[in-house]
C-alpha cells in the first residue's frame, strides 16, 4: 500500500495542477478512509480485539472518535 501511495503522490506531483498540500491531504484521506477509520469503528473485523465484546455505547463512542478524527483531518489541511 505504501508503494501505491508513493506512486500516486509522485505521479500527481509531477503531472497535476494540485498543490503539494492538496496531494498530501488526498493521501491522508485515503489512509484514514481505508485503514484507520474502519479499524476504529469495527476493531473485531480487523483483528485488533477478538475476545472482548463491544457494547452499543462503546461502539457509538468509537464512531464518534472516528468522526472527530475526520473533522480534525479536514481542518488541519
MISEBA-54285 format. One line per field, with one value per residue (C-alpha): residue number from 1; x, y, z. Coordinates in nm, 4 decimals. Example, Ala and Ser with C-alpha at 12.3 -4.5 7.8 and 13.67 -1.06 7.14 Angstrom:
BEGIN
num: c(1 / 2)
X: c(1.2300 / 1.3670)
Y: c(-0.4500 / -0.1060)
Z: c(0.7800 / 0.7140)
***
This chain:
BEGIN
num: c(1 / 2 / 3 / 4 / 5 / 6 / 7 / 8 / 9 / 10 / 11 / 12 / 13 / 14 / 15 / 16 / 17 / 18 / 19 / 20 / 21 / 22 / 23 / 24 / 25 / 26 / 27 / 28 / 29 / 30 / 31 / 32 / 33 / 34 / 35 / 36 / 37 / 38 / 39 / 40 / 41 / 42 / 43 / 44 / 45 / 46 / 47 / 48 / 49 / 50 / 51 / 52 / 53 / 54 / 55 / 56 / 57 / 58 / 59 / 60 / 61 / 62 / 63 / 64 / 65 / 66 / 67 / 68 / 69 / 70 / 71 / 72 / 73 / 74 / 75 / 76 / 77)
X: c(0.0000 / 0.2836 / 0.4248 / 0.0896 / 0.0583 / 0.4153 / 0.3500 / 0.0233 / 0.1982 / 0.4794 / 0.2504 / 0.0181 / 0.3001 / 0.4585 / 0.1534 / -0.1257 / -0.2401 / -0.2818 / -0.0537 / 0.1641 / -0.0598 / -0.3679 / -0.1877 / -0.0796 / -0.4369 / -0.5587 / -0.3075 / -0.4000 / -0.7671 / -0.7091 / -0.5209 / -0.7821 / -1.0773 / -0.9440 / -0.7474 / -0.7671 / -1.1376 / -1.2676 / -1.0246 / -1.1578 / -1.5256 / -1.5058 / -1.1943 / -1.3160 / -1.3148 / -0.9573 / -0.8161 / -0.7484 / -0.9644 / -1.1128 / -1.2372 / -1.3785 / -1.7403 / -1.8105 / -2.1328 / -2.3557 / -2.2489 / -1.8808 / -1.9422 / -2.1188 / -1.8209 / -1.5820 / -1.7883 / -1.7733 / -1.3942 / -1.3718 / -1.5975 / -1.3867 / -1.0673 / -1.2202 / -1.3113 / -0.9615 / -0.8097 / -1.0235 / -0.9428 / -0.5696 / -0.5415)
Y: c(0.0000 / 0.2367 / 0.1758 / 0.2638 / 0.5815 / 0.6810 / 0.6257 / 0.8186 / 1.1060 / 1.1067 / 1.0999 / 1.3676 / 1.5975 / 1.5769 / 1.5987 / 1.7567 / 2.1098 / 2.0229 / 2.1727 / 1.9519 / 2.0314 / 1.9064 / 1.5905 / 1.5195 / 1.5750 / 1.3289 / 1.0635 / 1.1184 / 1.0898 / 0.7578 / 0.6150 / 0.7351 / 0.6183 / 0.2756 / 0.1716 / 0.3801 / 0.4714 / 0.1172 / -0.0191 / 0.2272 / 0.1641 / -0.2150 / -0.3419 / -0.7055 / -0.7311 / -0.6049 / -0.8327 / -0.5598 / -0.7178 / -1.0626 / -1.1758 / -0.8610 / -0.7811 / -0.4175 / -0.2719 / -0.0459 / 0.2536 / 0.1744 / 0.1261 / 0.4633 / 0.6213 / 0.4624 / 0.6035 / 0.9470 / 0.9187 / 0.8375 / 1.1324 / 1.3689 / 1.2432 / 1.3122 / 1.6638 / 1.7298 / 1.5983 / 1.8324 / 2.1363 / 2.0605 / 2.0993)
Z: c(0.0000 / 0.0766 / -0.2720 / -0.4298 / -0.2253 / -0.3092 / -0.6791 / -0.6648 / -0.4843 / -0.7382 / -1.0417 / -0.9066 / -0.8029 / -1.1492 / -1.3703 / -1.1699 / -1.1098 / -0.7404 / -0.4805 / -0.2617 / 0.0313 / -0.1562 / -0.2648 / 0.0946 / 0.2089 / -0.0530 / 0.0593 / 0.4238 / 0.3382 / 0.1610 / 0.4594 / 0.7067 / 0.4979 / 0.4074 / 0.7161 / 1.0315 / 1.0266 / 0.9732 / 1.2342 / 1.4898 / 1.4136 / 1.3829 / 1.5621 / 1.5637 / 1.1842 / 1.1668 / 1.4372 / 1.6903 / 1.9586 / 1.9204 / 2.2572 / 2.4163 / 2.3296 / 2.2452 / 2.3824 / 2.1773 / 2.3852 / 2.3300 / 1.9576 / 1.9455 / 2.1225 / 1.8721 / 1.5869 / 1.7484 / 1.7774 / 1.4078 / 1.3170 / 1.5285 / 1.3642 / 1.0229 / 1.1301 / 1.2643 / 0.9438 / 0.7348 / 0.9488 / 0.9645 / 0.5873)
***
